Amino acid sequence: MIAVPRLIGRERWERVMDGWIDDAPGQALRHTVRLREPDREVEVTATALPSPDYRILAAACHPLAGEVDAAVTKGFADLAGAAMVAGFTRRVAEATGRGAGSALVVDAAVEIARLSRQVAKLPRERAERALAGPEACWELDTTGWVDLPDSCFTYSAAGRALFATRTVAASMHPDFYSPRPGQERIFVRRKVARLERVRAAEGERLRLFQSMHDNVHGFDVTYEVDTATGRIVRADSMTPRLPYAGICSEPQGRIASLVGERLDGGLRTRIQTLLGGATGCAQLYDLTADLLKLASG
């Protein structure tokens, strides 16, 4: 039988994340994330430089509900100067320690880092090229964010080649590349993650669900696991909104490759090949990896 610590004593567990980006003085942007679980809620903010630096200029953590150690909030504030690049999660964990609320604050910091990949600060006249169409947006993406090329199928050579063979619709806007001075909520995101036990004719199942909806993405991801065997028996993803409809849709079918996989400690490594990389979808990978982490911890 599958043991899910977050479901001990309950049939259903849920986490909600609300995040947004505001303009900040100079070349900076202000990222805010509110993360809520049944017993605790925090709000974290980071004023940071956009790509390619991703360096935090100022950070703050505010407990909104439940217990959060003072050392955790101070450790988060001490992240000023850190860059949101490889190794950032480890650095946040080291800074915040192991006190009450530290795990939630680390996860909130990860969401801040993800937000930082959504808005750039290019010259406004350059950002206006987004109005020329999807391929112009793709060019702005791959020059505005240094870590996008080959991060997923859409930003691979194979993905770009599809512009010449099919109709592509983009969800991008010039403000994502160059916000107006003082602009608030340039980009807004909500995520809902849910773990629950469900009964089916075949027996008890563990259902893992996560949605993510923002200005350019719409994902509703569902997995069901046979609790007796630990194997995934259902893997579905609905994508009502994608950055590049007609290209981003291409790798979504890869989710079916998880049917039959065991929900074990190695699955988070295996999905790097099954869902991620230059042939996959970075968002589908992140949503799945988060669910696996929540189910195991």
C-alpha positions as CSV (number, residue, x, y, z in Angstrom):
1,M,0.0,0.0,0.0
2,I,1.1,3.5,-0.8
3,A,1.8,5.7,2.3
4,V,1.1,9.4,1.8
5,P,2.1,11.4,4.9
6,R,-0.1,14.4,3.9
7,L,-3.2,12.2,3.9
8,I,-2.7,10.7,7.3
9,G,-6.0,11.4,9.1
10,R,-7.7,12.9,6.1
11,E,-9.0,11.9,2.7
12,R,-8.1,15.1,0.9
13,W,-5.2,17.6,1.1
14,E,-4.9,20.8,-0.9
15,R,-2.3,23.5,-1.5
16,V,-3.0,26.8,-3.3
17,M,-0.5,29.2,-4.8
18,D,-1.2,32.7,-5.9
19,G,1.7,34.6,-7.6
20,W,2.2,37.8,-9.5
21,I,4.8,40.2,-10.9
22,D,4.9,43.9,-10.5
23,D,7.3,46.4,-12.0
24,A,10.0,47.8,-9.8
25,P,12.4,50.7,-10.2
26,G,15.3,50.4,-12.6
27,Q,15.8,47.0,-14.2
28,A,14.1,45.1,-11.4
29,L,10.8,43.3,-11.0
30,R,8.9,42.4,-7.8
31,H,7.7,38.9,-7.5
32,T,5.1,37.9,-4.9
33,V,4.0,34.4,-3.9
34,R,1.3,33.4,-1.4
35,L,1.3,29.7,-0.6
36,R,-1.4,28.1,1.5
37,E,-1.8,24.7,3.0
38,P,-4.4,23.4,5.6
39,D,-2.2,24.3,8.6
40,R,0.0,27.2,7.3
41,E,0.2,30.1,4.9
42,V,3.1,32.3,3.9
43,E,3.7,35.2,1.6
44,V,7.2,35.7,0.2
45,T,8.4,38.6,-2.0
46,A,11.6,39.1,-4.0
47,T,12.7,42.2,-5.9
48,A,15.1,40.8,-8.5
49,L,16.8,41.5,-11.7
50,P,15.5,39.6,-14.8
51,S,17.4,37.4,-17.1
52,P,20.3,36.8,-17.4
53,D,21.2,37.7,-13.8
54,Y,18.1,36.6,-11.8
55,R,19.8,38.2,-8.8
56,I,17.7,39.0,-5.8
57,L,18.1,42.6,-4.6
58,A,15.7,42.3,-1.6
59,A,13.6,39.5,-0.1
60,A,11.0,39.2,2.7
61,C,8.9,36.4,4.2
62,H,5.6,37.1,6.0
63,P,3.8,34.3,7.9
64,L,0.0,34.7,7.3
65,A,-1.3,31.6,9.2
66,G,0.2,28.8,11.3
67,E,3.6,28.5,12.9
68,V,6.7,29.8,11.1
69,D,9.9,30.1,13.0
70,A,11.5,33.6,13.1
71,A,14.8,32.0,11.9
72,V,13.0,30.9,8.7
73,T,11.8,34.4,7.9
74,K,15.2,35.9,8.7
75,G,16.9,33.3,6.6
76,F,14.7,34.1,3.6
77,A,15.5,37.9,3.9
78,D,19.2,37.0,3.9
79,L,18.8,35.7,0.4
80,A,19.5,39.2,-1.0
81,G,22.4,38.8,-3.4
82,A,21.5,35.2,-4.3
83,A,20.8,34.4,-8.0
84,M,17.8,32.2,-8.9
85,V,19.8,29.8,-11.0
86,A,21.0,26.2,-10.6
87,G,21.5,25.5,-6.9
88,F,19.0,28.1,-5.7
89,T,16.7,25.6,-4.0
90,R,19.6,24.2,-2.0
91,R,20.7,27.7,-1.0
92,V,17.2,28.6,0.2
93,A,17.0,25.4,2.2
94,E,20.4,26.2,3.9
95,A,19.3,29.8,4.6
96,T,15.9,29.0,6.1
97,G,17.0,25.9,8.1
98,R,14.7,23.2,9.4
99,G,12.4,25.2,11.7
100,A,8.6,25.3,11.5
101,G,7.4,26.4,8.0
102,S,10.8,26.1,6.3
103,A,9.7,23.5,3.8
104,L,6.7,25.7,2.7
105,V,9.0,28.7,2.4
106,V,11.5,26.8,0.2
107,D,8.6,25.7,-2.1
108,A,7.4,29.4,-2.2
109,A,10.9,30.4,-3.2
110,V,10.9,27.9,-6.1
111,E,7.6,29.5,-7.3
112,I,9.3,32.9,-7.1
113,A,12.1,31.6,-9.3
114,R,9.6,30.2,-11.8
115,L,7.8,33.5,-12.0
116,S,11.1,35.2,-12.8
117,R,11.1,33.4,-16.1
118,Q,7.8,35.0,-17.2
119,V,8.6,38.7,-17.5
120,A,11.7,40.4,-19.0
121,K,12.8,44.1,-19.3
122,L,13.8,44.6,-22.9
123,P,13.7,48.1,-24.5
124,R,10.0,48.9,-25.2
125,E,10.5,49.4,-28.9
126,R,12.0,45.9,-29.1
127,A,9.1,44.5,-27.0
128,E,6.6,45.9,-29.5
129,R,7.8,43.4,-32.0
130,A,5.5,40.9,-30.3
131,L,2.7,42.5,-32.1
132,A,4.2,41.2,-35.4
133,G,3.0,37.6,-34.6
134,P,4.0,34.3,-32.9
135,E,7.4,33.9,-34.6
136,A,8.4,37.4,-33.5
137,C,7.4,36.5,-29.9
138,W,9.4,33.3,-30.1
139,E,12.5,35.4,-31.1
140,L,11.9,37.7,-28.2
141,D,11.5,34.7,-25.8
142,T,14.8,33.1,-26.8
143,T,16.8,36.3,-26.6
144,G,15.0,37.8,-23.6
145,W,15.5,34.7,-21.4
146,V,19.0,33.0,-21.7
147,D,17.8,29.7,-20.3
148,L,14.9,29.0,-22.7
149,P,16.7,27.6,-25.8
150,D,16.3,23.8,-25.7
151,S,14.5,23.9,-22.4
152,C,11.5,22.2,-24.0
153,F,10.2,21.2,-27.4
154,T,8.8,24.6,-28.2
155,Y,12.2,26.3,-27.8
156,S,14.0,23.6,-29.8
157,A,15.0,23.7,-33.5
158,A,12.2,21.2,-34.1
159,G,9.7,23.4,-32.4
160,R,10.7,26.4,-34.3
161,A,10.5,24.6,-37.6
162,L,6.7,24.1,-37.1
163,F,6.1,27.8,-37.7
164,A,6.6,27.1,-41.4
165,T,4.2,24.1,-41.5
166,R,1.1,25.0,-39.4
167,T,-0.9,27.9,-37.9
168,V,0.5,28.9,-34.6
169,A,-1.3,31.2,-32.1
170,A,0.7,33.0,-29.3
171,S,-0.5,34.2,-25.9
172,M,2.3,36.7,-25.5
173,H,2.0,40.5,-25.0
174,P,4.6,43.3,-25.3
175,D,4.2,44.0,-21.5
176,F,5.7,40.6,-20.7
177,Y,8.9,41.7,-22.5
178,S,8.9,45.3,-21.3
179,P,6.5,46.3,-18.5
180,R,5.2,49.9,-18.3
181,P,6.7,51.9,-15.4
182,G,5.0,51.1,-12.2
183,Q,2.8,48.5,-13.8
184,E,1.2,46.1,-11.3
185,R,0.2,42.4,-11.8
186,I,1.9,42.2,-15.2
187,F,1.7,38.4,-14.9
188,V,-0.6,36.6,-12.6
189,R,-0.6,32.9,-11.8
190,R,-2.7,30.5,-9.7
191,K,-1.9,26.9,-8.9
192,V,-3.9,24.3,-7.0
193,A,-2.4,21.0,-6.0
194,R,-4.6,18.3,-4.5
195,L,-4.0,14.8,-3.1
196,E,-7.0,12.6,-2.4
197,R,-8.1,9.0,-1.9
198,V,-10.9,7.9,-4.3
199,R,-12.8,4.7,-4.6
200,A,-13.2,3.0,-7.9
201,A,-14.7,-0.3,-9.0
202,E,-11.2,-1.7,-9.2
203,G,-10.3,-0.6,-5.7
204,E,-8.9,2.4,-3.9
205,R,-6.8,4.9,-5.8
206,L,-4.7,7.8,-5.0
207,R,-5.5,10.8,-7.2
208,L,-2.9,13.5,-7.8
209,F,-4.2,16.7,-9.4
210,Q,-2.6,20.1,-10.1
211,S,-3.8,23.0,-12.1
212,M,-1.9,26.0,-13.3
213,H,-3.6,29.0,-14.9
214,D,-2.0,32.3,-15.8
215,N,-1.7,34.8,-18.6
216,V,-0.3,32.3,-21.1
217,H,-0.7,28.8,-19.5
218,G,-3.7,26.7,-18.7
219,F,-2.9,23.2,-17.3
220,D,-5.1,20.7,-15.4
221,V,-3.0,17.5,-14.7
222,T,-4.4,14.4,-13.2
223,Y,-2.8,11.1,-12.2
224,E,-4.4,8.1,-10.5
225,V,-2.4,5.5,-8.8
226,D,-3.6,2.0,-7.8
227,T,-2.8,2.0,-4.1
228,A,-2.4,-1.8,-4.0
229,T,0.3,-2.0,-6.8
230,G,1.7,1.5,-6.7
231,R,1.3,1.8,-10.4
232,I,-0.1,4.8,-12.3
233,V,-3.3,3.8,-14.1
234,R,-4.5,7.1,-15.3
235,A,-2.5,10.1,-16.7
236,D,-4.4,13.0,-18.2
237,S,-3.6,16.7,-19.0
238,M,-6.0,19.3,-20.3
239,T,-4.4,22.4,-21.7
240,P,-7.0,25.1,-22.6
241,R,-4.2,27.7,-23.0
242,L,-0.6,27.4,-24.2
243,P,2.0,30.0,-25.0
244,Y,2.2,28.7,-28.6
245,A,-0.9,26.8,-29.6
246,G,0.1,24.5,-32.4
247,I,3.6,23.9,-31.0
248,C,3.3,23.6,-27.3
249,S,0.5,21.1,-27.9
250,E,3.0,18.7,-29.6
251,P,4.7,17.2,-26.5
252,Q,1.5,17.0,-24.3
253,G,0.8,13.5,-25.4
254,R,3.9,12.3,-23.6
255,I,2.0,12.3,-20.3
256,A,0.5,8.9,-21.4
257,S,4.0,7.4,-21.0
258,L,3.6,7.5,-17.2
259,V,0.8,4.9,-17.3
260,G,2.2,1.8,-15.8
261,E,5.1,3.6,-14.0
262,R,5.5,2.8,-10.3
263,L,5.1,5.7,-7.9
264,D,8.5,5.1,-6.3
265,G,11.5,7.2,-5.3
266,G,13.0,7.0,-8.8
267,L,10.1,8.3,-10.7
268,R,11.1,11.9,-10.2
269,T,14.3,11.1,-12.0
270,R,12.6,9.0,-14.8
271,I,10.2,11.8,-15.7
272,Q,13.2,14.0,-16.8
273,T,13.4,11.7,-19.8
274,L,9.6,10.9,-20.1
275,L,8.3,14.5,-19.9
276,G,11.2,17.0,-19.8
277,G,14.1,18.1,-22.0
278,A,14.1,19.4,-25.6
279,T,11.4,16.9,-26.7
280,G,9.1,17.5,-23.7
281,C,7.2,20.3,-21.9
282,A,8.9,22.1,-19.0
283,Q,5.6,23.0,-17.4
284,L,4.2,19.5,-17.6
285,Y,7.4,18.3,-16.1
286,D,7.4,20.8,-13.2
287,L,3.7,20.1,-12.4
288,T,4.3,16.4,-12.3
289,A,7.5,16.7,-10.3
290,D,5.8,18.9,-7.7
291,L,3.0,16.3,-7.3
292,L,5.4,13.5,-6.8
293,K,7.2,15.5,-4.2
294,L,4.0,16.3,-2.4
295,A,2.9,12.7,-2.5
296,S,6.1,11.4,-1.0
297,G,6.8,14.0,1.7
